């Protein structure tokens, strides 16, 4: 050890990361909530809302319109909840999908 070496005074905590991943897959909608059709070219993107509490899905991930699959890696341990919205080229958003959940140990 040299005189300039730093000696750690505390053990650095490591995040509680799960080795599991969460894979989400969905089907692009063909019908809007009002019953009219929506072309795939009218979908701008998807939004995945997620979090550890179903009442607070505060994290949001934007996914390109040509994707219908996303794999979450390196999430912390716990029960994760996910819902998806569709955003069209006019900026209109669908209601959130039903929430799906997965427990990561």
C-alpha positions in Angstrom: 0.0 0.0 0.0 1.3 3.4 -0.8 0.8 6.5 1.4 -1.6 7.9 -1.2 -3.9 4.8 -1.1 -7.3 5.3 0.3 -8.6 2.8 2.8 -12.3 2.4 2.7 -13.9 3.3 6.0 -17.3 1.8 5.3 -18.5 -1.2 3.3 -20.1 0.1 0.2 -23.6 -1.3 -0.1 -24.5 -3.1 -3.3 -28.0 -2.7 -4.7 -30.3 -5.6 -4.2 -30.4 -6.6 -7.8 -32.4 -9.7 -8.9 -30.8 -12.0 -11.5 -34.2 -12.5 -13.1 -35.6 -10.4 -15.9 -39.1 -9.4 -16.9 -40.1 -9.9 -20.5 -43.2 -8.0 -21.7 -44.9 -8.8 -25.0 -48.1 -7.2 -26.4 -50.1 -7.1 -29.5 -50.6 -3.8 -31.3 -54.2 -2.7 -31.2 -56.4 -2.6 -34.3 -59.3 -0.8 -32.7 -59.5 2.5 -30.7 -61.5 2.7 -27.5 -64.2 4.5 -29.4 -64.6 1.5 -31.8 -62.9 3.1 -34.8 -59.9 1.4 -36.4 -56.3 2.4 -35.9 -53.7 1.5 -38.5 -50.2 0.4 -37.3 -48.8 3.5 -39.1 -50.9 5.7 -36.7 -49.1 4.3 -33.6 -46.3 6.6 -32.6 -45.0 4.7 -29.5 -45.9 2.7 -26.5 -45.4 3.7 -22.9 -44.7 1.1 -20.3 -45.6 2.3 -16.8 -44.0 0.3 -14.0 -43.1 0.3 -10.3 -43.2 -1.6 -7.1 -46.7 -0.4 -6.1 -49.8 -0.8 -8.3 -51.1 2.6 -7.2 -47.8 4.3 -8.1 -46.5 3.1 -11.5 -44.3 6.2 -11.6 -41.5 4.9 -13.9 -42.2 5.3 -17.6 -40.3 3.8 -20.5 -41.0 4.8 -24.1 -40.9 2.0 -26.7 -40.9 2.6 -30.5 -44.1 1.7 -32.4 -42.5 -1.1 -34.3 -41.6 -3.0 -31.1 -44.1 -5.2 -29.2 -41.6 -6.7 -26.8 -39.4 -5.3 -24.1 -37.1 -7.1 -21.6 -36.3 -5.5 -18.3 -33.0 -6.4 -16.8 -31.4 -5.6 -13.4 -34.5 -4.7 -11.5 -34.3 -4.9 -7.8 -36.0 -7.7 -5.9 -39.7 -7.3 -5.2 -43.0 -7.5 -6.9 -43.0 -5.4 -10.0 -46.1 -4.2 -11.7 -46.5 -3.1 -15.4 -49.1 -1.4 -17.6 -48.9 -0.3 -21.2 -50.4 2.7 -23.1 -50.5 3.4 -26.8 -49.8 6.9 -28.1 -50.9 7.7 -31.6 -49.4 10.1 -34.1 -51.8 12.8 -33.0 -50.6 12.5 -29.4 -53.8 10.7 -28.2 -53.2 8.2 -25.4 -55.1 5.0 -24.7 -56.1 4.2 -21.2 -53.6 2.0 -19.4 -53.8 -1.7 -19.9 -54.6 -4.0 -17.1 -51.7 -4.3 -14.7 -49.5 -7.4 -14.8 -47.1 -8.3 -12.1 -44.0 -10.4 -11.5 -42.2 -11.3 -8.3 -38.4 -11.1 -8.5 -36.4 -12.9 -5.8 
